[in-house]
C-alpha cells in the first residue's frame, strides 16, 4: 500500500492455525502477500478478513444542490489533509450557496470517529466531506 | 470508510476523498461493510511529498466531483 518502509504482518495464533490447517507454511503466506503478480499492481487482490456482512448499508438520497445546507468537513487527521479541506472550504464559499461550514477532526485516521463525534456531526449537518486518506 | 458508510446509512450524503493508492482498499472496505454502492472521490497519489499549494491544487481539481458526489 505504501511507497515507504517495510510491511510486517503479524498473525494471531488462531488465524495462523487456520492457515496452517489449510496446509500453508509461512513461506506460502509471504509469497502470496508480497510477490508481485503483475508489474502494474503488485497487490492485485484484496481478501476480506472479516465475517460476512449481515446488513447491507444504505446510500443516502442526495439534495439537488448545497444551497442553504450545512456542510461538515471531517479531517481524518492525516498530514496535509487540512490543506485540502482548507481549499475545499474556500471553494464551497465561492461557488455554492452553503449556509454553514463546520470543521471537525477525528483524533486519529487509524480508527473510525468516536461515537460521540459521530453523533455530534449527525445531529448538525446535511452532508459530510471527509478527507484525506492517502 | 467506516465513517462515510456510517453517515450514508444514517441518511447523510458523504464524499470521502482518497488518494489513488487507497482506492482499492477503500472500495474493499466499503464492500466488506455492506456498502457496495459507496463511491469515493479520488485524487492523485502520493500526498505527503506535496507542498501546501500542490495539495490545494488537488482540491481545485477534485471539487466538481465532490459536488457531484453530494448532490443529484
Backbone of each chain as ProteinMPNN parsed JSONL, in Angstrom:
{"seq_chain_A": "XXXXXXXXXXXXXXXXXXXXXXXXXXXXXXXXXXXXXXXXXXXXXXXXXXXXXXXXXXXXXXXXXXXXXXXXXXXXXXXXXXXXXXXXXXXXXXXXXXXXXXXXXXXXXXXXXXXXXXXXXXXXXXXXXXXXXX", "coords_chain_A": {"N_chain_A": [[0.82, -1.199, 0.0], [1.993, 1.183, 0.637], [4.549, 3.521, -0.32], [6.742, 3.768, 1.153], [8.981, 2.337, 3.517], [8.913, -0.846, 5.309], [6.705, -3.695, 5.263], [5.348, -5.276, 7.817], [3.786, -8.331, 8.879], [1.598, -9.525, 11.23], [0.249, -12.345, 12.628], [-2.479, -13.576, 14.483], [-2.483, -16.315, 16.849], [-4.764, -17.892, 16.429], [-5.577, -17.302, 13.771], [-3.249, -18.033, 12.448], [-3.307, -20.747, 12.917], [-5.518, -21.53, 11.437], [-4.652, -20.992, 8.843], [-2.365, -22.598, 8.715], [-3.638, -24.98, 9.045], [-4.795, -25.302, 6.62], [-2.753, -26.151, 5.189], [-0.762, -24.374, 4.529], [2.48, -22.964, 4.657], [4.709, -20.645, 6.345], [6.244, -19.519, 4.336], [4.585, -19.746, 2.141], [2.553, -17.953, 2.736], [3.993, -15.589, 2.756], [4.819, -15.453, 0.1], [2.345, -15.321, -1.196], [1.379, -12.85, -0.307], [3.344, -10.922, -0.907], [4.693, -11.307, -3.326], [4.887, -9.923, -6.494], [2.196, -9.981, -8.8], [1.619, -8.863, -11.155], [3.216, -6.348, -13.156], [2.187, -3.773, -12.92], [0.359, -3.682, -10.789], [1.229, -4.74, -7.867], [-0.192, -5.758, -5.686], [-2.806, -7.381, -6.46], [-5.124, -8.265, -5.507], [-7.483, -8.062, -2.946], [-8.164, -9.523, 0.096], [-10.97, -10.193, 2.065], [-10.884, -10.108, 5.427], [-12.852, -10.208, 7.274], [-15.931, -11.277, 8.828], [-18.869, -12.467, 7.075], [-21.102, -10.015, 5.719], [-23.867, -8.879, 7.519], [-25.871, -6.954, 7.334], [-26.902, -5.019, 4.69], [-25.786, -1.756, 3.745], [-27.231, 1.519, 3.507], [-27.253, 3.971, 0.867], [-27.31, 7.411, 1.076], [-30.068, 9.541, 0.111], [-29.643, 12.196, -2.284], [-29.413, 15.795, -2.093], [-30.705, 18.392, -4.309], [-29.01, 20.535, -4.597], [-26.318, 22.266, -2.84], [-27.267, 24.496, -1.715], [-28.094, 26.498, 1.012], [-27.415, 24.525, 2.782], [-25.952, 22.708, 5.567], [-22.63, 21.954, 5.783], [-20.339, 19.569, 6.757], [-16.917, 19.412, 7.227], [-14.821, 16.858, 7.537], [-11.883, 16.147, 8.982], [-9.577, 13.613, 8.76], [-7.279, 13.478, 10.116], [-4.851, 12.928, 8.837], [-1.62, 13.866, 7.73], [-1.472, 16.925, 6.006], [-4.012, 16.772, 5.002], [-5.513, 18.813, 5.958], [-4.797, 21.005, 4.399], [-6.008, 20.404, 1.989], [-8.703, 20.381, 2.768], [-8.986, 23.01, 3.649], [-8.882, 24.396, 1.24], [-11.072, 23.287, -0.066], [-13.073, 24.27, 1.563], [-12.897, 27.038, 0.983], [-13.632, 26.968, -1.731], [-16.235, 25.987, -1.564], [-17.486, 28.164, -0.346], [-17.1, 30.11, -2.286], [-18.348, 29.098, -4.595], [-20.77, 27.814, -4.106], [-24.02, 27.83, -2.511], [-23.842, 27.308, 0.236], [-25.012, 27.165, 3.615], [-23.747, 26.936, 6.116], [-20.484, 26.059, 7.191], [-18.929, 23.503, 8.852], [-16.149, 22.575, 10.742], [-14.582, 19.59, 11.605], [-12.521, 17.27, 13.396], [-11.13, 14.084, 13.363], [-9.721, 12.121, 16.013], [-7.756, 10.277, 15.267], [-6.581, 8.897, 12.168], [-6.528, 6.235, 12.07], [-8.607, 4.896, 13.191], [-12.207, 4.456, 13.275], [-14.308, 7.382, 13.621], [-14.903, 8.521, 16.964], [-17.823, 7.5, 18.809], [-19.358, 9.652, 20.12], [-18.481, 11.889, 18.622], [-19.343, 11.208, 16.059], [-22.114, 11.24, 16.512], [-22.492, 13.894, 17.172], [-21.85, 15.171, 14.759], [-23.759, 14.002, 13.094], [-26.163, 15.004, 14.116], [-26.16, 17.609, 13.331], [-25.688, 18.281, 10.68], [-26.036, 18.479, 7.058], [-24.659, 17.346, 4.928], [-21.532, 15.524, 4.499], [-18.062, 15.997, 4.048], [-15.234, 14.117, 3.757], [-11.804, 13.825, 4.43], [-8.268, 13.209, 4.448], [-7.64, 10.33, 2.921], [-4.691, 8.841, 2.275]], "CA_chain_A": [[0.0, 0.0, 0.0], [2.728, 2.423, 0.779], [5.804, 3.568, -1.048], [7.861, 3.924, 2.078], [9.086, 1.441, 4.66], [8.617, -2.268, 5.153], [5.368, -4.075, 5.702], [5.324, -6.503, 8.612], [2.471, -8.94, 9.076], [1.506, -10.29, 12.464], [-0.967, -13.151, 12.672], [-2.825, -14.128, 15.791], [-2.358, -17.784, 16.818], [-5.975, -18.503, 15.863], [-5.52, -17.187, 12.321], [-2.122, -18.844, 11.978], [-3.731, -22.15, 12.969], [-6.422, -21.759, 10.299], [-3.845, -21.012, 7.615], [-1.535, -23.805, 8.769], [-4.551, -26.122, 8.889], [-5.077, -25.441, 5.188], [-1.546, -26.682, 4.566], [0.152, -23.308, 4.117], [3.601, -22.621, 5.515], [4.991, -19.205, 6.391], [6.767, -19.099, 3.026], [3.435, -19.627, 1.232], [1.872, -16.694, 3.072], [4.855, -14.488, 2.312], [4.764, -15.413, -1.361], [1.008, -14.881, -1.586], [1.17, -11.436, 0.007], [4.349, -9.949, -1.335], [5.253, -11.482, -4.661], [4.068, -9.25, -7.489], [1.539, -10.835, -9.778], [1.86, -8.195, -12.427], [4.119, -5.214, -12.964], [1.469, -2.549, -12.583], [-0.306, -3.766, -9.492], [1.782, -5.853, -7.096], [-1.287, -6.359, -4.926], [-3.934, -7.335, -7.375], [-6.304, -8.845, -4.893], [-7.652, -7.853, -1.519], [-9.017, -10.523, 0.718], [-11.743, -9.656, 3.181], [-10.647, -10.977, 6.58], [-13.961, -10.112, 8.224], [-17.058, -12.189, 8.656], [-19.775, -11.989, 6.041], [-21.878, -8.862, 6.163], [-25.241, -9.239, 7.828], [-26.817, -5.899, 6.979], [-26.469, -4.085, 3.651], [-25.925, -0.356, 4.161], [-27.921, 2.413, 2.574], [-26.619, 5.191, 0.372], [-28.282, 8.464, 1.379], [-30.575, 10.339, -1.017], [-28.894, 13.445, -2.476], [-30.166, 17.022, -2.368], [-30.485, 18.919, -5.659], [-27.817, 21.393, -4.535], [-25.886, 22.511, -1.46], [-27.812, 25.789, -1.279], [-28.73, 26.514, 2.32], [-27.087, 23.32, 3.543], [-24.828, 22.668, 6.499], [-21.62, 21.012, 5.294], [-19.279, 19.283, 7.723], [-15.646, 18.947, 6.675], [-14.243, 15.981, 8.554], [-10.455, 15.893, 8.788], [-9.292, 12.322, 9.399], [-6.005, 13.626, 10.846], [-3.622, 12.571, 8.129], [-0.88, 15.08, 7.423], [-1.785, 17.685, 4.788], [-5.437, 16.74, 4.7], [-6.073, 20.119, 6.294], [-4.614, 21.908, 3.248], [-7.061, 20.066, 1.021], [-10.0, 20.81, 3.298], [-8.999, 24.486, 3.65], [-9.216, 24.848, -0.121], [-12.461, 22.888, -0.329], [-13.935, 25.234, 2.274], [-12.922, 28.269, 0.181], [-14.395, 26.732, -2.965], [-17.654, 25.884, -1.195], [-17.982, 29.526, -0.089], [-17.088, 30.866, -3.541], [-19.106, 28.544, -5.729], [-22.067, 27.232, -3.751], [-24.806, 28.632, -1.565], [-23.907, 26.632, 1.539], [-25.371, 28.04, 4.732], [-22.752, 26.851, 7.188], [-19.446, 25.036, 7.076], [-18.457, 23.088, 10.175], [-14.918, 21.776, 10.661], [-14.388, 18.609, 12.678], [-11.31, 16.475, 13.223], [-11.033, 12.809, 14.073], [-8.469, 12.058, 16.782], [-6.753, 9.507, 14.512], [-7.094, 8.307, 10.928], [-6.418, 4.772, 12.154], [-9.821, 4.306, 13.745], [-13.427, 5.227, 12.997], [-14.55, 8.505, 14.541], [-15.563, 8.096, 18.203], [-19.277, 7.591, 18.788], [-19.89, 10.988, 20.42], [-18.191, 12.788, 17.499], [-20.284, 10.828, 15.002], [-23.456, 11.699, 16.859], [-22.465, 15.355, 17.107], [-21.91, 15.527, 13.341], [-25.038, 13.516, 12.573], [-27.272, 15.833, 14.553], [-25.996, 19.025, 12.999], [-25.204, 18.522, 9.32], [-26.795, 17.926, 5.927], [-23.736, 16.492, 4.172], [-20.173, 15.425, 5.05], [-16.909, 15.752, 3.159], [-14.22, 13.501, 4.605], [-10.516, 13.737, 3.731], [-7.845, 12.721, 3.162], [-6.965, 9.038, 3.051], [-3.658, 8.724, 1.241]], "C_chain_A": [[0.856, 1.252, 0.0], [4.037, 2.359, 0.005], [7.0, 3.589, -0.116], [7.814, 2.857, 3.168], [8.743, 0.006, 4.321], [7.214, -2.545, 5.655], [5.437, -5.368, 6.507], [3.899, -7.042, 8.708], [2.526, -9.772, 10.351], [0.182, -11.041, 12.446], [-1.241, -13.598, 14.103], [-2.704, -15.652, 15.704], [-3.575, -18.46, 16.195], [-5.941, -18.468, 14.334], [-4.395, -18.037, 11.748], [-2.521, -20.312, 11.934], [-4.643, -22.486, 11.787], [-5.62, -21.9, 9.003], [-2.974, -22.27, 7.569], [-2.396, -25.052, 8.537], [-4.902, -26.377, 7.43], [-3.833, -25.895, 4.433], [-0.548, -25.63, 4.111], [1.254, -23.129, 5.144], [3.822, -21.115, 5.466], [5.455, -18.701, 5.018], [5.626, -18.94, 2.011], [2.712, -18.305, 1.458], [2.677, -15.523, 2.535], [4.757, -14.342, 0.791], [3.414, -14.852, -1.833], [0.849, -13.375, -1.417], [2.105, -10.513, -0.758], [4.899, -10.154, -2.73], [4.341, -10.839, -5.694], [3.453, -10.244, -8.459], [1.505, -10.162, -11.142], [2.623, -6.915, -12.13], [3.391, -3.986, -12.426], [0.939, -2.567, -11.157], [0.198, -4.961, -8.698], [0.7, -6.55, -6.262], [-2.533, -6.298, -5.792], [-5.218, -7.807, -6.727], [-6.331, -8.502, -3.41], [-8.569, -8.939, -0.984], [-9.718, -9.884, 1.907], [-11.582, -10.575, 4.383], [-11.826, -10.998, 7.551], [-15.033, -11.142, 7.918], [-17.975, -11.637, 7.561], [-20.676, -10.89, 6.603], [-23.331, -9.247, 6.38], [-26.221, -8.221, 7.258], [-26.263, -5.021, 5.863], [-26.709, -2.643, 4.108], [-26.585, 0.46, 3.065], [-26.981, 3.495, 2.067], [-27.682, 6.283, 0.481], [-28.801, 9.134, 0.111], [-29.855, 11.697, -1.066], [-29.829, 14.638, -2.619], [-29.846, 17.504, -3.784], [-29.256, 19.825, -5.704], [-27.424, 21.569, -3.073], [-26.411, 23.847, -0.924], [-28.504, 25.647, 0.075], [-28.378, 25.334, 3.216], [-25.96, 23.554, 4.539], [-23.872, 21.577, 6.022], [-20.572, 20.813, 6.388], [-18.053, 18.768, 6.985], [-14.953, 18.154, 7.767], [-12.801, 15.643, 8.181], [-10.11, 14.591, 9.505], [-7.944, 12.326, 10.108], [-4.819, 12.967, 10.162], [-2.955, 13.867, 7.705], [-1.296, 15.631, 6.062], [-3.239, 17.591, 4.334], [-6.071, 18.092, 4.985], [-5.897, 21.121, 5.147], [-5.73, 21.683, 2.213], [-8.405, 20.606, 1.489], [-10.101, 22.337, 3.368], [-9.44, 25.007, 2.277], [-10.647, 24.47, -0.487], [-13.421, 23.86, 0.355], [-14.044, 26.543, 1.478], [-13.802, 28.109, -1.059], [-15.892, 26.618, -2.674], [-18.247, 27.278, -1.001], [-18.088, 30.329, -1.386], [-18.159, 30.393, -4.53], [-20.461, 27.947, -5.379], [-22.777, 28.149, -2.761], [-24.908, 27.979, -0.194], [-24.244, 27.633, 2.639], [-24.246, 28.089, 5.751], [-21.733, 25.769, 6.872], [-18.903, 24.763, 8.472], [-17.189, 22.274, 9.983], [-14.815, 20.866, 11.868], [-13.143, 17.784, 12.369], [-11.398, 15.194, 14.031], [-9.732, 12.783, 14.872], [-7.373, 11.281, 16.035], [-7.388, 8.933, 13.255], [-7.194, 6.792, 11.041], [-7.689, 4.106, 12.667], [-11.036, 5.119, 13.295], [-13.585, 6.35, 14.014], [-15.257, 7.984, 15.792], [-17.073, 8.339, 18.134], [-19.822, 8.98, 19.067], [-19.649, 11.988, 19.284], [-19.139, 12.49, 16.331], [-21.68, 11.394, 15.281], [-23.561, 13.214, 16.757], [-22.596, 15.819, 15.657], [-23.294, 15.207, 12.773], [-26.193, 14.46, 12.904], [-27.232, 17.245, 14.025], [-25.555, 19.287, 11.564], [-26.15, 17.944, 8.273], [-25.936, 16.992, 5.09], [-22.363, 16.516, 4.852], [-19.176, 15.276, 3.919], [-15.77, 15.304, 4.057], [-12.928, 13.394, 3.82], [-9.385, 13.68, 4.763], [-7.075, 11.431, 3.393], [-5.952, 8.904, 1.937], [-2.595, 7.731, 1.663]], "O_chain_A": [[0.476, 2.27, -0.579], [4.557, 1.282, -0.283], [8.141, 3.443, -0.555], [6.745, 2.518, 3.676], [8.34, -0.313, 3.203], [6.618, -1.742, 6.373], [5.572, -6.447, 5.929], [2.931, -6.286, 8.626], [3.405, -10.618, 10.516], [-0.879, -10.442, 12.268], [-0.32, -13.955, 14.837], [-2.808, -16.221, 14.617], [-3.444, -19.477, 15.515], [-6.235, -19.466, 13.677], [-4.55, -18.679, 10.708], [-2.123, -21.04, 11.025], [-4.561, -23.571, 11.212], [-5.867, -22.789, 8.187], [-2.857, -22.923, 6.532], [-1.96, -26.03, 7.93], [-5.254, -27.49, 7.041], [-3.843, -26.012, 3.208], [0.402, -25.942, 3.394], [1.003, -23.14, 6.349], [3.214, -20.404, 4.665], [5.103, -17.6, 4.597], [5.699, -18.09, 1.123], [2.311, -17.627, 0.512], [2.132, -14.592, 1.943], [4.629, -13.233, 0.272], [3.352, -14.026, -2.743], [0.265, -12.704, -2.267], [1.697, -9.441, -1.205], [5.523, -9.243, -3.275], [3.157, -11.166, -5.768], [4.089, -11.21, -8.881], [1.375, -10.832, -12.167], [2.668, -6.456, -10.988], [3.916, -3.256, -11.584], [1.059, -1.588, -10.419], [-0.33, -6.065, -8.828], [0.683, -7.776, -6.151], [-3.222, -5.28, -5.843], [-6.284, -7.752, -7.339], [-5.328, -8.635, -2.71], [-9.62, -9.225, -1.557], [-9.112, -9.122, 2.66], [-12.083, -11.699, 4.372], [-11.799, -11.728, 8.542], [-15.022, -11.787, 6.87], [-17.861, -10.474, 7.175], [-20.966, -10.848, 7.799], [-23.95, -9.872, 5.519], [-27.283, -8.591, 6.756], [-25.254, -4.343, 6.062], [-27.704, -2.348, 4.77], [-26.509, 0.14, 1.878], [-26.035, 3.885, 2.751], [-28.815, 6.103, 0.033], [-28.059, 9.28, -0.86], [-29.507, 12.267, -0.032], [-30.91, 14.517, -3.196], [-28.855, 17.087, -4.384], [-28.55, 19.88, -6.71], [-28.11, 21.081, -2.175], [-26.05, 24.274, 0.172], [-29.375, 24.798, 0.261], [-28.97, 25.158, 4.281], [-25.138, 24.457, 4.384], [-24.262, 20.418, 5.875], [-19.991, 21.779, 6.882], [-18.134, 17.81, 6.215], [-14.548, 18.703, 8.792], [-12.541, 14.949, 7.199], [-10.322, 14.469, 10.712], [-7.513, 11.302, 10.639], [-3.891, 12.502, 10.825], [-3.624, 14.842, 7.365], [-1.449, 14.885, 5.095], [-3.641, 18.263, 3.384], [-7.046, 18.478, 4.34], [-6.749, 21.987, 4.944], [-6.3, 22.621, 1.656], [-9.151, 21.208, 0.716], [-11.179, 22.896, 3.168], [-10.252, 25.927, 2.171], [-11.351, 25.241, -1.14], [-14.453, 24.225, -0.207], [-15.135, 27.09, 1.317], [-14.601, 28.983, -1.393], [-16.717, 27.098, -3.451], [-19.367, 27.549, -1.434], [-19.016, 31.115, -1.575], [-18.79, 31.201, -5.211], [-21.229, 27.605, -6.279], [-22.203, 29.111, -2.25], [-25.942, 28.082, 0.467], [-23.82, 28.788, 2.603], [-23.845, 29.165, 6.194], [-22.073, 24.704, 6.355], [-18.474, 25.676, 9.177], [-17.155, 21.373, 9.145], [-14.944, 21.308, 13.009], [-12.767, 17.625, 11.208], [-11.7, 15.213, 15.225], [-8.738, 13.37, 14.444], [-6.192, 11.601, 16.164], [-8.553, 8.537, 13.252], [-7.849, 6.139, 10.228], [-7.828, 2.886, 12.585], [-10.924, 6.303, 12.978], [-13.063, 6.276, 15.126], [-16.114, 7.105, 15.697], [-17.532, 9.273, 17.477], [-20.678, 9.454, 18.32], [-20.5, 12.833, 19.009], [-19.667, 13.404, 15.699], [-22.33, 11.95, 14.397], [-24.577, 13.752, 16.316], [-23.355, 16.741, 15.359], [-23.908, 16.016, 12.078], [-27.083, 14.685, 12.084], [-28.17, 18.011, 14.243], [-25.097, 20.386, 11.25], [-26.95, 17.051, 8.554], [-26.416, 15.97, 4.598], [-22.067, 17.395, 5.661], [-19.402, 14.537, 2.961], [-15.385, 16.005, 4.992], [-12.93, 12.931, 2.679], [-9.601, 14.105, 5.898], [-5.995, 11.436, 3.984], [-6.325, 8.858, 0.764], [-1.64, 7.497, 0.923]]}, "seq_chain_B": "XXXXXXXXXXXXXXXXXXXXXXXXXXXXXXXXXXXXXXXXXXXXXXXXXXXXXXXXXXXXXXXXXXXXXXXX", "coords_chain_B": {"N_chain_B": [[-13.372, 5.065, 5.872], [-15.245, 3.642, 7.344], [-16.572, 5.679, 8.679], [-17.728, 7.189, 6.618], [-19.44, 5.289, 5.461], [-21.058, 4.845, 7.638], [-22.286, 7.426, 7.974], [-23.639, 7.706, 5.536], [-25.451, 5.589, 5.759], [-26.994, 6.551, 7.742], [-28.367, 8.492, 6.482], [-27.011, 10.749, 5.633], [-25.528, 12.35, 3.022], [-22.271, 11.654, 1.861], [-19.001, 12.548, 0.947], [-16.074, 10.962, 0.435], [-12.708, 11.583, 0.328], [-10.018, 10.13, -1.235], [-6.616, 9.104, -1.884], [-5.256, 7.883, -4.98], [-3.845, 5.553, -4.546], [-5.156, 4.409, -2.462], [-7.596, 3.634, -3.324], [-8.462, 0.999, -4.023], [-8.329, -0.31, -1.559], [-10.125, 1.199, -0.093], [-12.527, 0.774, -1.47], [-12.752, -1.99, -1.149], [-13.049, -2.102, 1.596], [-15.441, -0.697, 2.009], [-17.188, -2.391, 0.664], [-16.925, -4.641, 2.283], [-18.146, -3.706, 4.508], [-20.7, -3.665, 3.762], [-21.601, -1.691, 2.121], [-22.004, -1.608, -0.846], [-22.464, 0.157, -2.906], [-20.98, 2.363, -2.408], [-19.105, 5.184, -3.252], [-15.974, 6.739, -3.805], [-14.121, 9.867, -3.885], [-11.424, 10.427, -5.925], [-8.058, 11.434, -5.648], [-4.773, 12.335, -6.908], [-2.006, 10.221, -6.064], [1.276, 10.339, -4.618], [0.441, 12.11, -1.527], [1.885, 13.076, 0.622], [4.559, 14.071, -0.04], [3.971, 16.501, -1.201], [3.72, 20.102, -1.614], [2.018, 22.677, 0.278], [0.604, 24.281, -1.551], [0.442, 22.58, -3.738], [-1.18, 20.569, -2.743], [-3.498, 22.011, -2.343], [-4.105, 22.542, -4.992], [-4.914, 20.044, -5.808], [-7.344, 19.917, -4.55], [-8.777, 21.84, -5.968], [-8.95, 20.544, -8.406], [-10.462, 18.316, -7.769], [-12.855, 19.292, -6.927], [-15.324, 19.662, -8.397], [-16.125, 17.03, -8.734], [-16.51, 16.269, -6.116], [-18.72, 17.847, -5.439], [-20.54, 16.732, -7.226], [-20.741, 14.225, -6.164], [-22.161, 14.665, -3.887], [-24.595, 15.713, -4.504], [-27.635, 15.48, -6.491]], "CA_chain_B": [[-14.503, 4.465, 5.187], [-16.274, 3.314, 8.327], [-17.36, 6.873, 8.985], [-18.533, 7.519, 5.45], [-20.503, 4.289, 5.352], [-21.983, 5.128, 8.752], [-23.089, 8.625, 7.708], [-24.569, 7.399, 4.435], [-26.5, 4.711, 6.274], [-27.844, 7.386, 8.594], [-29.076, 9.444, 5.642], [-26.2, 11.936, 5.363], [-24.634, 12.163, 1.872], [-20.878, 11.829, 2.279], [-17.954, 12.393, -0.059], [-14.804, 10.607, 1.058], [-11.624, 11.828, -0.616], [-8.878, 9.231, -1.016], [-5.644, 9.15, -2.969], [-5.443, 6.75, -5.886], [-3.251, 4.348, -3.962], [-6.053, 3.859, -1.46], [-8.921, 3.378, -3.876], [-8.833, -0.414, -3.92], [-8.556, -0.641, -0.153], [-11.35, 1.881, 0.334], [-13.659, 0.072, -2.064], [-12.843, -3.301, -0.497], [-13.565, -1.92, 2.949], [-16.862, -0.346, 1.915], [-17.891, -3.625, 0.313], [-16.924, -5.51, 3.467], [-19.081, -3.128, 5.482], [-22.047, -3.81, 3.237], [-21.974, -0.525, 1.311], [-21.43, -1.937, -2.149], [-22.611, 1.272, -3.84], [-20.252, 3.537, -1.915], [-18.058, 5.625, -4.18], [-15.093, 7.751, -3.244], [-13.533, 10.835, -4.812], [-10.01, 10.042, -5.962], [-7.035, 12.411, -6.048], [-3.513, 11.673, -7.242], [-1.118, 9.786, -5.001], [1.165, 10.498, -3.168], [0.132, 13.418, -0.968], [2.813, 13.557, 1.666], [5.686, 14.89, -0.507], [3.496, 17.717, -1.876], [3.662, 21.358, -0.88], [0.661, 23.129, 0.596], [-0.038, 24.748, -2.786], [0.137, 21.424, -4.593], [-2.348, 19.888, -2.164], [-4.651, 22.872, -2.648], [-4.426, 22.352, -6.412], [-5.681, 18.794, -5.908], [-8.715, 20.246, -4.136], [-9.397, 22.511, -7.117], [-9.2, 19.551, -9.442], [-11.463, 17.334, -7.324], [-14.033, 19.948, -6.344], [-16.554, 19.367, -9.143], [-16.524, 15.653, -8.471], [-17.032, 16.248, -4.743], [-20.088, 18.378, -5.522], [-21.37, 15.748, -7.93], [-20.949, 13.085, -5.28], [-23.038, 15.044, -2.781], [-25.889, 16.198, -4.996], [-28.163, 14.63, -7.562]], "C_chain_B": [[-15.632, 4.103, 6.152], [-17.186, 4.51, 8.564], [-18.269, 7.235, 7.816], [-19.712, 6.568, 5.29], [-21.546, 4.519, 6.447], [-22.882, 6.319, 8.433], [-24.096, 8.383, 6.576], [-25.751, 6.583, 4.947], [-27.484, 5.485, 7.15], [-28.535, 8.494, 7.795], [-28.309, 10.714, 5.33], [-25.291, 11.666, 4.158], [-23.19, 12.502, 2.257], [-19.948, 11.637, 1.088], [-16.652, 12.122, 0.684], [-13.705, 10.756, 0.02], [-10.444, 10.921, -0.254], [-7.875, 9.438, -2.14], [-5.718, 7.838, -3.736], [-4.925, 5.444, -5.291], [-4.215, 3.644, -3.006], [-7.4, 3.424, -2.029], [-9.362, 1.929, -3.701], [-9.16, -0.788, -2.476], [-9.862, -0.037, 0.333], [-12.579, 1.159, -0.201], [-13.86, -1.286, -1.407], [-13.454, -3.162, 0.894], [-15.057, -1.577, 2.932], [-17.693, -1.584, 1.586], [-18.024, -4.526, 1.536], [-17.92, -5.021, 4.512], [-20.522, -3.177, 4.971], [-22.497, -2.666, 2.352], [-21.41, -0.699, -0.093], [-21.538, -0.781, -3.149], [-21.792, 2.494, -3.451], [-19.123, 3.907, -2.863], [-17.271, 6.763, -3.575], [-14.702, 8.757, -4.32], [-12.02, 10.626, -4.761], [-9.129, 11.212, -6.39], [-5.72, 11.663, -6.262], [-2.717, 11.324, -5.993], [0.317, 10.032, -5.465], [0.88, 11.934, -2.744], [1.287, 13.958, -0.129], [4.013, 14.36, 1.158], [5.256, 16.255, -1.057], [3.593, 18.943, -0.972], [2.192, 21.693, -0.599], [-0.076, 23.538, -0.685], [-0.413, 23.596, -3.703], [-1.077, 20.653, -4.071], [-3.612, 20.691, -2.457], [-5.081, 22.725, -4.116], [-5.214, 21.052, -6.62], [-7.142, 19.041, -5.533], [-9.456, 20.929, -5.285], [-9.833, 21.501, -8.174], [-10.37, 18.628, -9.062], [-12.808, 17.961, -6.982], [-15.344, 19.616, -7.07], [-17.056, 17.961, -8.85], [-17.078, 15.512, -7.045], [-18.482, 16.741, -4.736], [-21.029, 17.357, -6.164], [-21.697, 14.565, -7.023], [-21.989, 13.38, -4.195], [-24.441, 15.456, -3.222], [-26.388, 15.284, -6.109], [-28.218, 15.368, -8.885]], "O_chain_B": [[-16.812, 4.235, 5.828], [-18.407, 4.374, 8.64], [-19.443, 7.551, 8.01], [-20.836, 6.99, 5.019], [-22.75, 4.403, 6.216], [-24.099, 6.24, 8.6], [-25.25, 8.802, 6.654], [-26.903, 6.855, 4.608], [-28.652, 5.115, 7.278], [-29.215, 9.341, 8.374], [-28.889, 11.669, 4.813], [-24.381, 10.843, 4.252], [-22.933, 13.519, 2.902], [-20.09, 10.685, 0.32], [-16.187, 12.951, 1.465], [-13.757, 10.134, -1.041], [-9.943, 10.941, 0.87], [-8.237, 9.893, -3.225], [-6.178, 6.82, -3.217], [-5.496, 4.375, -5.508], [-4.105, 2.441, -2.771], [-8.247, 2.906, -1.301], [-10.488, 1.659, -3.285], [-10.135, -1.489, -2.207], [-10.615, -0.67, 1.074], [-13.555, 0.956, 0.522], [-14.991, -1.692, -1.139], [-14.265, -3.986, 1.318], [-15.834, -2.096, 3.734], [-18.763, -1.797, 2.156], [-19.083, -5.097, 1.795], [-18.463, -5.802, 5.293], [-21.449, -2.776, 5.674], [-23.634, -2.653, 1.88], [-20.458, -0.022, -0.479], [-20.792, -0.737, -4.127], [-21.896, 3.542, -4.088], [-18.297, 3.072, -3.232], [-17.827, 7.642, -2.916], [-14.921, 8.53, -5.51], [-11.415, 10.646, -3.689], [-9.42, 11.894, -7.373], [-5.571, 10.512, -5.853], [-2.752, 12.044, -4.995], [0.556, 9.934, -6.668], [1.064, 12.865, -3.529], [1.612, 15.145, -0.176], [4.462, 15.264, 1.863], [6.115, 17.087, -1.352], [3.555, 18.842, 0.254], [1.271, 21.089, -1.149], [-1.238, 23.182, -0.878], [-1.451, 23.626, -4.364], [-1.891, 20.152, -4.846], [-4.659, 20.129, -2.777], [-6.27, 22.778, -4.433], [-6.073, 20.973, -7.498], [-8.055, 18.457, -6.117], [-10.622, 20.631, -5.543], [-10.918, 21.59, -8.747], [-11.157, 18.218, -9.914], [-13.79, 17.25, -6.77], [-16.353, 19.322, -6.429], [-18.26, 17.731, -8.731], [-18.0, 14.733, -6.803], [-19.354, 16.136, -4.113], [-22.154, 17.148, -5.709], [-22.778, 13.981, -7.102], [-22.615, 12.468, -3.655], [-25.359, 15.535, -2.406], [-25.656, 14.426, -6.603], [-28.637, 14.799, -9.892]]}, "name": "protein", "num_of_chains": 2, "seq": "XXXXXXXXXXXXXXXXXXXXXXXXXXXXXXXXXXXXXXXXXXXXXXXXXXXXXXXXXXXXXXXXXXXXXXXXXXXXXXXXXXXXXXXXXXXXXXXXXXXXXXXXXXXXXXXXXXXXXXXXXXXXXXXXXXXXXXXXXXXXXXXXXXXXXXXXXXXXXXXXXXXXXXXXXXXXXXXXXXXXXXXXXXXXXXXXXXXXXXXXXXXXXX"}
